[in-house]
Amino acid sequence: MAIPASILAQLHYGRTANGAVGCRVLPTGDNPDNQAWLKVIARKAVDARVNPPHETVWGYEVEYLELRADYDEDQHGFDYDLFYVRREIYYNLKDEAALIHVVRRWLSDLQQLRPLANTDYPA
């Protein structure tokens, strides 16, 4: 399985939400009615030694977030801490192979990933 070119382009060059992508996924907790999301970020750095400065992707981060089923943004606002079931963050994924390995825990089809600004990701 390869990461679709459109997803890589968003991660590497997207400007909204720093190019992050994400989607809803099935919760892994005990309650299948919980709400869960996946977020992927490319960690970038600017190499100012070259002219013009060049942005380089150094790695990726993946975050899995699961909130209790009774969380309602209209009722509770942005007070997520009271509703966390699980929050897992995978840092320093060096390349696309490592990224795919982690994301496959929740997604079999990477085409489900969308720019984070186009999802209902809560945080």
Phi, psi and omega in degrees: 000133179247157176281127180303145182302323180294325178290316177299319179298318178297314180299319186276324189238352182295143182256329180288132182052035178058029177082006182297148174236161179187180177188168172283146177225169176288137180291148179258356180285185183290333183260114180291351178271355177299164179254133182221147180223160174235138178228136178236133179232138170269127176274122187241156175218151179259127176267102183276359180285342180254157180238118000285158179305144185239133178270132182236139175275123181263342182167190184227159173231142176235134176237129172253128181232128178233127178246152178301153182299333183275005176288132178221116184299324179296324182273321188252355180065221184258024181273068185291330186306329181285346188241001180299132169260314181204142173220116180240133178234129179250113183262163169055042173282110194289331185211180183295327178297317178294321178298313179299317181303317181286315184296330181295347175298330184243332185236132172265340181236108183289351176295344179289339180292139180226161172306134185304328179295341180261013179242174177260031180305128190281339186247000000 
